[in-house]
Amino acid sequence: MSFPLQAILEPIRSWHRTETPDVLVIGAGIAGLSLALCLPEHLRVIVVTKGSLGESNTWYAQGGLAAAVGADDDPDLHFKDTIAAGAGLCDKNAVRALVDGGPAAVQWLIKHGTRFDIENESLALGKEAAHSRNRVLHAGGDATGAEIERSLVAQLRIRPTVTILDHTTALDLVVDPDGTCCGAIVVENDSSETVFIAASITVLANGGAGQLWAVTSNPPGATGDGIAMALRAGVAVADLEFTQFHPTVLSGSGIDAFLITEAIRGEGAYLLSANGERFMIGNDELAELAPRDIVARAIQRQVTLDGGRPVSLDLRHLDPEMVLRRFPTIAERLKHHGLALTTDLIPVAPAAHYIMGGIVADCQGRTSMDGLMAVGEVSCTGVHGANRLASNSLLEGLVFGLGAAEWIGSTHNPTRASLPYSERPPVDADTTTLTSIRSTRSDIQQLMSAHVAVVRDEAGLQATIDDLKVIGERVILM
Ligand SMILES: Cc1cc2nc3c(=O)[nH]c(=O)nc-3n(C[C@H](O)[C@H](O)[C@H](O)COP(=O)(O)OP(=O)(O)OC[C@H]3O[C@@H](n4cnc5c(N)ncnc54)[C@H](O)[C@@H]3O)c2cc1C
């Protein structure tokens, strides 16, 4: 089962220029949508998203959402696996809140229309790297994120107190002289008109930053806007050096990096060197199911040893019927590149995938700035440490999105932000400048991929800092 993106993309409501919401949510992935849906209905909410509604990293998530819902599982086991994958750097209290909140959050999703795959009348549970149990819920085989977006968007459409502004990009936070966030400046993409939306609570839920690298699994919108907005406003951020490189995206010249989910290795696929050897066996006792950072580094080493020839995924020994039922989207995408998932070796390489660091936030989404909250991939709650356990990201957006909504609902009395919308002058945005800034993106991506990727050294990092300064000065002069 897969869901065409077009089906949920039409603009939903008109632009209400004079509205001042209680809560402004920036971003419409799993974190922003679940938060907006869980807010009490007496609060007026605006959700801003820079592309078509539905376009997000969430949409592309394949493998699934991890939660301890199986008969042989419990949150303590999920806790241990998360801590082990995080290389000793997880915040244990945050991990506890994440794994304990998982089962109820899954029920919330199901209640809101998400149709997870069912097997033998129970939720089907897949296995992924570094999980000691089968605990990854999936939908449409490998279309989990699309199903979650579909269901949450459908619910949001019928919520009368929520206004959705799509094709609208948040540019900057607005901070009162007393240091409280009182809303954001947004630009309507088509008209380039900038508007101040005043809100007593602003939530950054605008996702990751994979597009800082030349090779990434992330869609074009993942440009780290939320972290940049927070930095410019002086909000605390942390752990930005911890970027996860997914070990297996399709590789080859002229090919768009397309993620091949880890669940494929969970079902038994091998990683082979160019000489046909299962090189992960010598690298880690979990072999192909070692944590992502270990697999990504091992692949990088192997490619160097093999003179640049790529490693491959091999599914030829698996039941083809199971493979095609479980991974229909991937099989279809590979066909366009002339590859058959069940019979060909699939060339793969690591790609920038997920940013563990971000805006420092607690499990209710509260940041270092009053009036500003952060949830989902844009935040850094400490649950992932130095390396995220597979499928814990959708879970984080969901559990802490719901937690943030509950906190707002329990503490927030609707009051307008300090200045009503009409008293704030619109900000001039020079669209020529915006276009020029976009053209520097490729320079940044090349630099990051060359020196700030799977393996880094001091000289490369220093060279990147120097070059980024030059790019920064160029941007300021535009
Ligand atoms: C190919 C792929 C596969 C993945 N598979 C899995 C998986 O199987 N399991 C798992 O747990 N995780 C997976 N992940 C990671 C996971 O999908 C993301 O970490 C998670 O969906 C992030 O959710 P989010 O709501 O925080 O952000 P997103 O889903 O990225 O949503 C961000 C939203 O913010 C909007 N936005 C961004 N900037 C602005 C701006 N300036 N103004 C207005 N709006 C803005 C975007 O348009 C989007 O609506 C995968 C990621 C990718 C790319």
The ligand as an ORCA input file, in Angstrom:
! r2SCAN-3c Opt
* xyz 0 1
  C      14.565      8.941      3.553
  C      14.365      8.970      5.050
  C      13.972      7.825      5.715
  C      13.779      7.851      7.097
  N      13.332      6.726      7.724
  C      13.042      6.787      9.050
  C      12.441      5.681      9.706
  O      12.145      4.659      9.096
  N      12.179      5.799     11.042
  C      12.472      6.932     11.757
  O      12.214      6.975     12.965
  N      13.032      7.988     11.139
  C      13.309      7.954      9.817
  N      13.847      9.043      9.199
  C      14.045     10.266      9.986
  C      12.679     10.897     10.239
  O      11.905     10.805      9.073
  C      12.791     12.355     10.638
  O      13.787     12.549     11.589
  C      11.464     12.822     11.228
  O      10.442     12.554     10.311
  C      11.539     14.299     11.554
  O      10.236     14.741     11.834
  P      10.009     16.278     12.131
  O       8.544     16.464     12.284
  O      10.890     16.724     13.214
  O      10.544     17.019     10.809
  P      10.102     16.855      9.291
  O       9.282     15.666      9.074
  O      11.316     17.012      8.457
  O       9.182     18.119      9.063
  C       9.741     19.419      9.032
  C       8.693     20.370      8.512
  O       9.175     21.709      8.630
  C       8.971     22.398      7.410
  N       9.963     23.476      7.345
  C      11.317     23.378      7.301
  N      11.864     24.609      7.313
  C      10.830     25.492      7.362
  C      10.741     26.902      7.381
  N      11.832     27.683      7.364
  N       9.518     27.468      7.410
  C       8.394     26.703      7.415
  N       8.414     25.362      7.409
  C       9.619     24.769      7.382
  C       9.104     21.325      6.351
  O       8.505     21.739      5.152
  C       8.345     20.184      7.040
  O       6.959     20.359      6.913
  C      14.030      9.043      7.821
  C      14.428     10.188      7.151
  C      14.592     10.167      5.775
  C      15.010     11.423      5.076
*
